């Protein structure tokens, strides 16, 4: 993935469809996870500590939003596996969302993160 190339991926169907876009900013990676009602619900930043061989992640969540788990997991997993700084912005909204839809969306986000990692490290 070249420095300025933007990658856009999609997973799922119907109300559980999620998109991921990613672009490098220098050596850092910015990732967005969203659906058709995209917004900024939560932002997670993850930094890799080479000496401790672990990723450390911080999250900011907007009042009333529940996108923090998606943002945290994406930033943490990508950072841990690529060993680079990652900023993940999540904004996925569904009215009257069901437990099954939440599970599907989380699974779709996990699939998208893994697809992205495979693109960056084939």
Phi, psi and omega in degrees: 000114181292159184309319185256357180289135178256133178254134175231126181233155179226149178211140177093181181214162178059222184291344181263006180291132180231146176243152175230130171237144182217144178206137176284145171238092190068236178266358182264156182241130176251128183234138174238134174241126189201167173236199183293347178248049185304142178195177174261105179259322180205150178231131178237138176237130182234136181236136179266129178260103184296321180297321180268352180053052179206160177258142176241131187232137175239146183229140169243131181237134177289146180308128177083001181257154182232036182269002186296322181295318179294314180297313181301309184298316180297309181299314183297309184295317180294315179298314182299320184274328181264343180060043177225159176294138182225136171244121179245128178247124181241136177207090183235118183234134171221129173289143177050046182293143179260165177300318179298319179293320176300314179299316179297318180295315178298320178295316179298321177296318178299316178298316181297317178299316179294321176299317180298314180300320179292330176290318182286317177240087183295000000 
